[in-house]
Amino acid sequence: MELAIPVFLIFLLLGMPVAFSIGMSGLIFFLIRDLPMSVLVQKSISTSQSFTMLAIPLFIFAGNLMNSSGITSRLMKLANVCTGHMYGNLGQVSCVLSTLMGGVSGSAVADAAMQSRILGPEMTRLGYARGWSAAVNGLSGLIVATIPPSMGLIIFGTVGEVSIGRLFMAGWVPGILMMVLLMITCTISARKFGYKPERLKRASISEILKTFIASIWALIFPILLIALIRFGVMSPTESGSFAVAYALFVGVFIYKELSMKTFMQTVKDSVKDITVITIILAFSGTFGYGVVYDDITTKLAESLASISSNPTILLILVVLFLLACGMFMETTVIALILTPILLPVMQEVGVDPVVFGMIMMTCVTFGVMTPPVGTALYTVSDIMECSVEDTVRYGWPFYIAVLLVVVFMILFPEAVLYLPNLVWNKYLNKMKI
């Protein structure tokens, strides 16, 4: 892998699509080691045909269906009613909506783009700086990385053989903490820029309750998901099928907003999204084979052990490394390539795999809002019609808020494990439930 990794980075810097950069570097590894090409083909096919990985396209399709069925619009109304009395209330709506949308979209980039399109025009009309709006919508989307069903957590749990159910449950504490810190940051910066509340008084209990009831079908979805997985009714993969059926049922029979025309457009959009991810998954199989073949994990463990034996210090070093990787590579790619390398090392020094999964996916998802290749950063800046520099300039307090969540998970791992241990027996940690 000594040559394959630099080749991958070179292709990436030259602008080659990520999937083909991975595929070419994997091919070069096989050629250098003179390994059978049949193994190359087998590894590519087996990775894309994993039963557990099937949850990813299913949840992507379910998320798009929920956006088309009226669930998203009702969640936005609920968020607006709850935050209308706060400074910069549309920014607050973005933070709350991302938390509610975690159980719907599962994708930080999709969430950021969706909110910029829905909330962006109104934010501009109210006088919010375009860069500030882009920063809030983009960085609040990072909450989606922790709230189930996160695509990143499914990939991490599958590749690292960590209980996806426990990962889903562990996401609630850091996810809600991130929402709270982002809302506090939003309030402070909105006061500074003079973005006043939309309403003078808090919404009445009856108004909140009425909106809550209208959104109940969206709100109970993640709870149902975790409950069904926990009690063995379905596996994480089967829960993806349930999510699709649930979205169809709500869109057609409850809200009655999902027409045949809308459904067909949703299918087309989902096929495009799924195709890109499937190609990356397939080619990553060859790369992962090279990691195992050259025993990269053992070498990395020995290198880290020579620096320090303190788990916290080693975890901080890994976090810095992941943040750097997130600046240059896609979240999915990092999760597929680095999970089998880093997870065994972290377990060796005593870091719980569920805690590390939460820290890792938060750090690498952070990269979608950092230059030079931050997908969400460029997306929200383009939608809001502002420069990337403006988005970063207005967004630095929000960057700090997200990093504080990472620090919290490093210093207080038991807080992250509280809910998983409460719902699951802690000795089931190594089981893929």
N, C-alpha and C positions, 0 to 999 in steps of 0.2 A: 504493500500500500504506500510505500515511500514515494513512488512516482505517481501513482494513481490520484492521490489527494492533490498534489500540486497541479496536475493536469486538469482536474475538476475545477479548481479555483481559476486557472488560466482561461478555460473555456467560459466560465461564468463571467469573468471580467471582460471578455471579448464580446459579450452579449448573446451567447448561445442560450437558448431556452434551458431552464433548470433541468428538466427531465432528460434532455439529450446530453447535457453536461455530465450528469450522473451515469447515463448509459455508456458514453464514450470512455469515461474513466474506468468503469467496470470492465469494459472490453479490453482496454489496455492492460489492466491487471491480469486478466486471463491469458492474454498473449505473452506477457512477460514471464508468467509462472508456467506457461505451456500446459495449461489445464484444458480438459476436453470442452469443446464448444457446446456439447450436449448439456453439460452442467450449467452453462451460462443461460441457455434457453429454459431449462428446468427451473432454475432459481427465479427467473423473471416471471414465469407462469405461476409458480407456486405462491409467490408473494401476492399476486393480484387475485388469486383464487382462495385466499384464506377466508374461512367461514366467519371469523370474528371481524375481519376487515370489511365484510359485507355491510356492517352497521354504518359505515361512513357514507356510501352513496344513498342508503336508505334515509339517513338523517338529513342529508342535503336536500333530497326530494321532499321530505316532510317539512323542512324549514321553508322551502319555496312555496309549498302548498299553503302553509299557515299564513304566509305573507299575502297570498292571493285570496284567502278565504275570509278576510275581515278580522282575524285575530289580532294582527299587528295594530290596526287602527283603534281597536278597543283598548288595547294595552296603553297606547299613547294617550287616550282620553283619561284613563285612570291615573297615569303619571302626571298629567297636566293638572288634574283636580287636586292631587296630593301636594304639588309643589308651586301652585300658582301664586302663593303669598310670599315666595322667597325671592331674593335678589337674583337677577339673571335667570328667571324661572324656566326659560326654554333650555338653558344649559342644565338646570336641575332635572328637567324632563328627560333630557338625553341620558343622564346618569341613571335615573330610575328605570327608564325604558330599556336600557342595556341590560340591567339586572333581570327585568321581567322577560326580555328577549333571549336570555341565556338558554332557557328551556325551549326556545323556538328555532333560532337560527343555527347556533353552535359555531358560528364563524365570525371572528372579530372584524375581518375586512367587509363581509357582507353587512354586518350590523352598522359599521361606520358609514358605509356608502348609503344604506337605506335611510339612516337618520339624517344625513346631510341633505338628501333629496327631499325628505318630508319636512324637517324642521328648518333647514337652511334658508329658504326664501322668507319665512316669517321672522327669523332671527335678523336677517338683513333689513327687513322692513321696520323692525323695532329699533334699529340703530346699532346693533351689535357689530363690532368689527369682524370682518370676514375671517381674518386669521384666528380670532378668538373662537368663533363659531366652529371653524374647521378643527381646531385643537380639541375643543370639548367633545365634539361628535366623534372624532377619531380615537381619542384616549379613553373615553367612556366605553368604547367598543371592546377594550381589553378585558372588561369584566366578563365578557362572553367566554374567555379562555378558561374560567374557573367554574362558572355556573353550569350544571349539567343540562343537556348532553353535549359537552364540549368535544369537537372533533379531535383536538389535540390530546385530550385525556384518553380517548378511545385508542388512538394510535400508540400512545405511551404504554397504556395497559396491555395492548396486544403484543407489541414488540418486546416489552420488558417482562411479560407474564406477571403483571400485577393486577389484583382484583379491580375491575372497572367499576363495580358497584361501590367499593370503598373509595375509589377516586372521585366518583360522582358525589358521594356524601361529603367527602373532605372539602369539596369546592365551595360549599356554602359559607363557611367562616371567612376565608380570604376574599370571596366574591362580594359579600355584604360589607366587609371592612373596606374594600376598594371603593364601593359605591359611597360609603359614608365619607371617606377621606376626599374623594373627588367632589362631592357635594359641598364639603367645607371649603375646599379650595375654590370652587365655583362661586360661593358666597363672598369670600374675601376679595377675589379678583373682580367680581361684578360690582361690589361696592366701590372699588377703586375706580372703575371705568364708568360708574353711574348707570348701570343697567338695572333699573328699578323693577319691583314686582309688578305683575300684570293685574293682580287684584289686591285690595287693601287688607282684606281679612281672610283668615283660613276658610277653607270650604267647610260647610256644615257636615256633621256626621251622616245625616240622611243623604246628602249629595255624594259623599264618598262611598257610602254603602250601596247606593243605586248604581254607581259606576263600577264598583267592585263586582256586583252581581252580574252586570253585563259582560264583565271580563272573566267570569269564573271558569269558563271552559279552557281558557288559555292558562290560567293560574294553577289549575289542578293538574295540568299535564306533567310537569316535572315531578310532582309528588307521586302521581300514579306510576310514573316511569321507575322511580327508585323503589317504591313499594313492591311492584311486580317483580323486579330483579331480586330484591332482598328476600322475598318469600318463595323464590324458585319457580314462579309461574312462567317466567321466560328468561332467556339469556340476553346479554346486551345486544347481540345480533338480532334476535327475535323482537327485541324492544324497538328496533328500527322499523320493522314491518308494522308493529303496533302504532308507531308514530305516524306512519303514512296513512294507515286506515283511520286513525283518530282524526287527522287533519281533513281527510275526505268527508268523514261523517259530520264533523262540525261545519265545514264549509258548505256542504250540500243540504243537510237536514236541519241544522240549528240556525246558522246565520243566513243560509240560502244566498250566498254571494259568489259561490264558485260555479260559474257557467262552463259549458263545454269549451267555448273559445278561450276563456281564461285558463282552463285546465290544460289545453293543448300548448298554450304559450309557456305555461309553467313546466311542462314536460320538456319542451325544447331548451329552455334555460337550464334546467337541471342536467340534461344530457351534456351540455357544454361544460358545466362545472365538474361533473363526475368524470368526464373523459380526461380532463387535465390531471386530476388527482390520481386516476387509475394508472396513467402512463408513468407518473412519478413513483407510485407504489411498485409497479412492475420493475422498473430499472433499479430501484433502491435495493432490490433483492440481491443483485450481483455485487453491489457495493458492500452490503452487510456480510455476504459470504467472504469477501476479502478481509474484513475486520476479524472474523473468527479464524480464518486460515492463517493469517499472520500474527495472531494472538496479540492484537493491539491493546486489548483490555489489560492484560497482565503487565505489559510494558508501561502503560499509562499509570497503573496502580503503583508500580515500583517508583516511577518518577515523582508522583505526588507524595508518596510515603517518605521519600528522601527530603522533601521540603519541610513537612511537619506531620506529627502524629495526632494533632488536635483536629477532631472532626469539623468543628466550627470554622477554623481557618481554611481547611481544605474545601469546605462547602462554599465559603466566600470566594475562593480562587476559581472554583468551577462556575459560580454565578457570574463572575466577571468575564470568564471565557464564553459563557452562553450569551451574555449581553452583546459581546463583540461579534459572535457568530450571527446573532439575530440582525445585525446591521447589514449583513451581506448575503444571507441566505433565507429562503422561505421557511416558515414555521414547520410545515409538513416534512420538508427535507431534513431539517435539523433533528426533528423527533425520530425520524426513521434511521438516520445515520448514527446519531450520537447516543441514543438511548441504550443500545446494546454495549456501547463502549463505556459510558459513564455510570450507568446504574449499578453494575457489579462492583465498581470501585467504591461508590458511595455506601453500598451495603457492607462492604468489607470494613469500612471505618465506623460503622454503626449508625448510619443515617437511614431512617425508615424509608422504604421505597415509595410509600404513598406521599409522604412529606416531600421527598425529592421530586416526585412527579408534579406536585403542585408548584414547587419552586421553579422547576425546569420549564414547564409550559407557560408560566407567567413571564419568565425571562425571555424566552424565544418569541413569544407572541408580542412582547414589548417592541421587538424589532420591526413590526409592521408599521410603527409610527416613528421610526428613526431613519435618517439618511444613511447611506446613499441609495438603498434599494427598498425602502419602506413602502410596501404596496398600498396600505391604507393611507399613509401620509400623502402620497401623490394623488390618490383617489379623492380624498376629501378636499385637498387643495384645489384640484381641478373642478370639482362640483361647486365649491364655494367661490371659485374664480379669484383665488388669491395665490400669492407665491408660497413656495415651500418654506422659504425663510420667515415669512410672516407667521405661518402656522407654528413653526418651532419657537419663534420669539414669544408669541402669546402663550404657548403651551408649556414652557419650562416649569411652572409651578405644578402642573398636572403630572408631568414626568416624575417629579419628586414624590408626589402622592402615591403613584404606582410603585415606585422603588421602596417606599416605606412599608408597603404590604409585604414585599420580598424580605425586608429586614425583619419584620414581625414573624414571618414563617421560619426564618433561620433561628431566631432567638427563642421562639415559643412553639416548638413543634407539637407539643401536647395539645395546644389549642386547635391545631389543624386536625389532629387525630381524635378529638373529643367526640364528634358526631359519628365518624366511622366506627369507633370502639363502642359507642352507645348502641348503634343499630346492628353492627356485625360483631361477632366474637373476634377479639384481636388476634386469636391464634389462626384465624382463617386468612390472614394477610397474604399468604403466598398462593392462595387459590384464586382462579379466574372466575369470580362469581359475578 
